[in-house]
Amino acid sequence: MWVLTGIVGAFALALVISSLVFGVGIIAIPVALVAVAIAGFVDLNRRRTQARMIHDHREQAKTESVEFTERDQRTLVNE
């Protein structure tokens, strides 16, 4: 999240600078847009990886059986 905030701030700074110096906006704005797009793709990839890991952990938990001892069976509460 901080990376995206920094890139958006850089984009805003590029707009301010381009208004001060004519011609800089021609280069700065597309570069800032590309940086924002790259940050978005990186963040999306990170989120996909996290979701895939969580899904894998859930699948592993489903396949493993849990065995309760006799004492555990007595203390289980049916709700």
Sequence and secondary structure as in RCSB ss.txt:
>XXXX:A:sequence
MWVLTGIVGAFALALVISSLVFGVGIIAIPVALVAVAIAGFVDLNRRRTQARMIHDHREQAKTESVEFTERDQRT
LVNE
>XXXX:A:secstr
 HHHHHHHHHHHHHHHHHHHSTTHHHHHHHHHHHHHHHHHHHHHHHHHHHHHHHHHHHHHHHHS     HHHHHH
    
